Amino acid sequence: MNKIAVLEGLLFVVGDEGITLKNICDILEIEMDEAKKLLKDLRAIYESNERGIRISFLGDTFKLTTKKEHKEYYQKLITTKDNNTLSQAALETLAIIAYNQPITRVEVDEARGISSINMIKKLLAKDLIKVSGKSSLPGKPNLYKTTSEFLDYFGLATIEDLPALTDEKNEESEKDQDLFSSIYKEEVENI
């Protein structure tokens, strides 16, 4: 088994969450020194000019990140005309944040029923949302809220101009209940 390849895959799979040195040791069933050597060797591979990513140590975790010297190209990707429209998933994520701000990523994930980290990254890159502080929850996760660019994008003066949410389930059940009640009354009258 090629442990460097496995380590690379682990770094890819964990994404923005990152992975600790202890987790690497536990998963690969290796000692701390060997894990450090694997990280050092993989990091050397990524330092090559032919690579667009690198291994960063942020907080107490290792993660794959893009190289800063390529930043202008990543910005072009975000600002190209074809990428200026929002996908359904991005709109859904943005709506959850807009109506529940400030909100953590985990709370967005719970509302959507799926991981939202990539959508949050895209919305941050487009300046439609921003980090507005830290939650008091364990781990102090980031709190997200909308920006003035969000208001401009949707033609709103303030966040209070968002349309009111309606509970479609309650409206449908009321209609069903009214329908049932009216049918019941007709049957009672015919007896």
C-alpha positions, 0 to 999 in steps of 0.5 A: 500500500502506498501510504503517501497516496492514501494520505493524499486521498485522506486530505482530499476527502476531509476537504475544509475540515482538515485532518489532525496528525493524530487522526492520520496516525490512527487511520494509517496505523502508524507512529507520529514520526512516520506520519510527519515524514509522509506529510513532509514528503507529500508537501515536497511533491506539492511545492513543485511549480507543476502543482496547483495545490499545497498542504497547509497547516491551519489550526491543528489540522492539515488540509489541501489549499490552493497556491496563493500565487494563482489567486488571480486565476481563481478570482477570474473563475468566480467572476466570469459571466458564465459563473455569475448565475446561482445554482439551485443549491446555492440559492437554497443555501443563500435563502437559509442563511438570509432568513436565519442569519446569523447561522452556522454551517452545521445549521445550514447543513441540517436545514438542507439535509446535505453538506453545504460547505461548497455552496458556502465557499461559493457564496463567500467568494461571490461576496453574497455572504460573510463571516459575521462572528463566532458562535458560542457553540462548542468549537466556536463555529463561524456565523454567516450572514448576508452582505450588502452585495446580496441586497444589491444582487436581489434588488433589496434595500434592507434584509427586512424587504425579503418576502415573508415565508409561507408554510406551504404544508400548513396551507395545504393541510388547511385546504385538505381539512376545509375540503374534508369538512365541506364534504363531511357537511354535505354528507351529513345534510344528505342523511 
